[in-house]
Amino acid sequence: MAKRDLENLQLPDEITSEIKDLAKSKGISIKEATQLPYIQFKISEVKKEERVITGTPVRINNGGKVMTIDPAKALNPADYALDTPEGQTAWNEAKKAKREYEKNH
């Protein structure tokens, strides 16, 4: 049950292992270990970093926001507004970036 609770938090492996180690060394439950100030600080730092990464817009020359494209992952047409010219341009650029990535790797 503690393992399930720990998995539900969806934390990085390093924090998960720290929680397990603290719980074991102090003889407390996983739930109590997650409430320790040190662990709460680590969790808040991870969440803050995620917000910065996911919330930072990428700008192009015309000042519009575009999605960052990871060419190593599969493309999903649902992520693009293909009924607009901007969406079609973004889709074509994503496909081009994917082809270049596959050619080089």
C-alpha positions as CSV (number, residue, x, y, z in Angstrom):
1,M,0.0,0.0,0.0
2,A,2.9,2.4,0.8
3,K,4.4,1.6,-2.6
4,R,1.2,2.5,-4.3
5,D,1.0,5.8,-2.4
6,L,4.5,6.6,-3.4
7,E,3.8,5.8,-7.1
8,N,0.7,8.0,-7.0
9,L,2.9,11.0,-6.2
10,Q,4.7,10.6,-9.6
11,L,8.0,11.9,-8.3
12,P,11.5,11.4,-9.8
13,D,13.3,8.3,-8.9
14,E,15.9,10.2,-6.8
15,I,13.2,11.7,-4.5
16,T,11.4,8.4,-4.3
17,S,14.5,6.6,-3.2
18,E,15.2,9.4,-0.6
19,I,11.7,8.9,0.8
20,K,12.2,5.2,1.1
21,D,15.6,5.6,2.7
22,L,14.3,8.2,5.2
23,A,11.2,6.0,6.1
24,K,13.4,3.0,6.6
25,S,16.2,4.8,8.6
26,K,13.7,6.7,10.9
27,G,11.3,3.7,11.2
28,I,8.3,5.7,9.9
29,S,5.8,5.1,7.2
30,I,6.2,6.4,3.6
31,K,3.3,8.8,4.2
32,E,5.0,10.3,7.2
33,A,8.3,10.5,5.3
34,T,6.7,12.5,2.5
35,Q,5.5,15.0,5.1
36,L,9.0,15.8,6.3
37,P,10.1,19.4,5.6
38,Y,13.2,18.2,3.6
39,I,11.1,16.0,1.3
40,Q,8.4,18.7,1.0
41,F,11.1,21.2,-0.1
42,K,12.5,18.7,-2.7
43,I,9.0,18.1,-4.0
44,S,8.3,21.8,-4.3
45,E,11.6,22.3,-6.2
46,V,10.7,19.6,-8.7
47,K,7.2,21.0,-9.3
48,K,8.7,24.5,-9.6
49,E,11.1,23.3,-12.2
50,E,8.4,21.5,-14.2
51,R,6.3,24.7,-14.2
52,V,9.2,26.7,-15.6
53,I,9.9,24.1,-18.3
54,T,6.3,23.6,-19.4
55,G,5.3,27.3,-19.0
56,T,8.1,28.9,-21.0
57,P,6.8,29.8,-24.4
58,V,9.1,29.5,-27.4
59,R,9.2,32.5,-29.7
60,I,9.6,32.6,-33.4
61,N,10.5,35.7,-35.6
62,N,6.9,36.9,-35.8
63,G,6.5,36.8,-32.0
64,G,3.9,34.0,-31.9
65,K,4.1,31.0,-29.6
66,V,4.9,27.6,-30.9
67,M,5.2,24.2,-29.4
68,T,8.7,22.8,-28.8
69,I,9.1,19.7,-31.0
70,D,10.9,16.7,-29.8
71,P,11.8,14.9,-33.1
72,A,12.7,11.7,-31.2
73,K,9.0,11.2,-30.3
74,A,6.2,10.3,-32.6
75,L,4.2,13.2,-34.1
76,N,0.6,13.6,-33.2
77,P,-1.6,15.5,-35.7
78,A,-4.1,16.2,-33.0
79,D,-1.5,18.6,-31.4
80,Y,-1.7,20.9,-34.4
81,A,-4.6,23.0,-35.7
82,L,-4.5,21.7,-39.2
83,D,-7.5,23.8,-40.2
84,T,-5.4,27.0,-40.0
85,P,-2.4,28.1,-42.1
86,E,-0.3,28.5,-39.0
87,G,-1.1,24.9,-37.8
88,Q,-0.3,23.5,-41.2
89,T,3.0,25.3,-41.2
90,A,3.8,24.0,-37.8
91,W,2.9,20.5,-38.8
92,N,5.1,20.7,-41.9
93,E,8.0,22.0,-39.8
94,A,7.5,19.2,-37.3
95,K,7.6,16.6,-40.0
96,K,10.7,18.2,-41.5
97,A,12.5,18.2,-38.1
98,K,11.5,14.6,-37.6
99,R,12.9,13.5,-41.0
100,E,16.2,15.4,-40.3
101,Y,16.4,13.8,-36.9
102,E,15.9,10.3,-38.3
103,K,18.4,10.9,-41.1
104,N,21.1,12.0,-38.5
105,H,20.4,9.3,-35.9
